[in-house]
């Protein structure tokens, strides 16, 4: 819709394109297009969602993470991202916020159920 804000909104289905950039040869995480329900975390917005909130649809940004950083940055969304390879200390992600659309009630409930089933060892929530 033309009258929707360009920034992400709670409980909307957000689409991002993530391209990892690694300094190690042979890093094998392919670029990924990821959809998720924005603002659904048990502890509120993740640091990644806060960063995403600063960008309009179509804008890109980069995130650099230390080895233990994915769970801290992505929270309950960390399971969508591959872990850093052994021996790698940092990874850089180039992220493009592609936009958002209304999530169906079924999609929201499914995401909430998956989050509720998530144990402490699953994503670090």
N, C-alpha and C positions, 0 to 999 in steps of 0.2 A: 504494500500500500504506500501511496505517496505521502500520506500524513503521519506515518509512523516515524519516530525518532530513529536516527541512524545508529545509536548506541544500543548495546544489548539491554534487555529488560528481563526481570525475574520471571521464571517459569516459561520462558520462550525457548524454542529449540534453536540453538546457536550452532553455526557451522564455521569451523576454522580449518585452515590448511596449514599443516606443520611440516616443515622441512628441517631435519636435523643437519647440523653442520659440525663435523668432527675434524679434529686435527690428526687423528689416527688413520692410517691407511687401512682399508678393509672394513671400515665401520659399515654395518649392514642394515641399519634401520632405514627402511624406505620412507619417502614422503607419505604423509597420511592426511586424508580428509576426515575430520572427526565431527560428529554431531553429538551434542549433549544438552541437557536441560540446565539452563543458567540459573544459579542461585538456589540450588537444591540441597547443598551440603548441610550436614548436621550442625556444623559450627558456623553457619553463615557462609559468606563468600570466601572462596579460596584466594590466596594472593594472585594466582593466575587470573581469576575472574575479576579481581580489582584492577589488574593491569589491562585486561580486555575492556573494562568499562571506560577506560580513557581513550579508546579508539573507535572510530566510525567504521561502518561497513566499507570494505575495500582497502582499509589501511593495513599496513604491515608493521611489525616490530620484532625485536629480538630479545631473547632471554638467555642468559648464561647461568648454568647450574653446576654446582659442585656435585661430587659423587652422591652425597646424601640429600641433595636438593630436590629431586622430583616429588617425593612425598610431601615435603614442606611447601613447595610451590603449588602443586596440583591437587593436594589433598585426596579426596575421594575420586578424583579424575585420574590419579596417577596410574591406575591399572591400564589405561589406554596407551600409555607411553612405555616403550621398551626400556628396560633397565640399562644403565651404563655397562659397557663391557668391562671385564676384569682388567685392571691396570689403567683404566681411563679415569682421570681425576675431574674432568670438566667436559661439558657438552654445551653447545650453543644451538638454540632452536630459532629458526626464522618462521614467524607465525603471521598468517594473513587472516584477518577477521573477514569472512566472506559474507556474513549477514545472519539474519535470524528470521524465523517464521513462527506462527502460532503452533504450539505443541498440542496435540489432541489430549483429552483427559486420560485416555488409555496410555499414551506415552509418558505422561507425568506420573501416573500411578505405577507403571512398570519401573520407571527410574527410581521412584521412592522405595518400591519393594526390593530392588536390587541393592540399594543403599542400606536398607534395613537388614538384609541378609549378610551384608559385608561384615566379616569379622575383623578383629584387630590386625591379624596377620595378612589380610588380603590387600589392603591399600594403605594401611597406617592411619586410618581414621581414628 
